[in-house]
Amino acid sequence: MTVKVELQKIGILGLQLMWHFLHLILSSFYFVVGIATTLESYLISCGLLRKYNRLSIEIVKYLAIVVDSDEAYNTLKIIELLQWLASLGIRSICLYDVEGVLKQSKEIILKKVNNASVFQDITLEFISISDGKEAVAKAANFLLENKFRKTNMSEDHRRRFSESQMTEALKAVGCGGPDPDLMLVYGPIRCHLGFPAWRIPYTEILIFTYGINQFMHLNQRKFYVCNKFSLCLFHSFLQ
């Protein structure tokens, strides 16, 4: 019995040592990756990596900004972010937060935009999660009235509708909207916070979990998009 207990202790000790060993390997790996990423960012900011020199921001035709509602109250930071994006040459931006705080601040933001020369020819869209729910409800009613009741469809087919039909319905009720090429998410969790899913089928999504307030304390040096549906590199350095 004593031998069995000792073997169990040895087994537990072996598992603990293995866990610590694996933890050390993973920690070392991510530490090296972090150093490599920082070094790459520095080299890009200095213009030493030629493969990034010819990348153009013009490939981002439509940009979506998703902000946590608590941080959306900081209108000055939102405007500062918009100024920076406009200085890069981005002219079409969609602003989104769950509770519609940005929509409530729309007049203040637009007034600032109209008074600043950096915002020439820029277009802004303001949406919240209620717009997505309303859009789905309108599209469902449209399908019900125009597709199911007015057509001779079997009962089995009436219970189903395709993605293309839903897309057509959303456009018909004026809730389609352009698909963003890139989405920047500033929030505490890694998700798009309820942004209308039908508008982001091929959208590149970058998530900054430290939020927009901390982000705007950074000195943005480089913003590169490699191609429309692939990697986007966002390089920032502390002041």
KAURMO-V93659 format. One record per run of one state. SS is the DSSP state (h for helix, s for strand, l for the rest). FROM is the first residue (numbers start at 1). LEN is the number of residues. If there is no record, write none. Layout:
BEGIN
ss: [SS;SS]
from: [FROM;FROM]
len: [LEN;LEN]
END
This chain:
BEGIN
ss: [l;h;l;h;l;h;l;s;l;h;l;h;l;s;l;h;l;h;l;h;l;s;l;h;l;h;l;h;l;s;l;h;l;s;l;h;l;s;l;s;l]
from: [1;2;46;50;53;57;60;63;68;69;73;75;89;92;97;101;105;106;116;117;120;123;128;129;149;155;159;163;173;182;187;197;200;204;209;211;216;218;226;232;239]
len: [1;44;4;3;4;3;3;5;1;4;2;14;3;5;4;4;1;10;1;3;3;5;1;20;6;4;4;10;9;5;10;3;4;5;2;5;2;8;6;7;1]
END
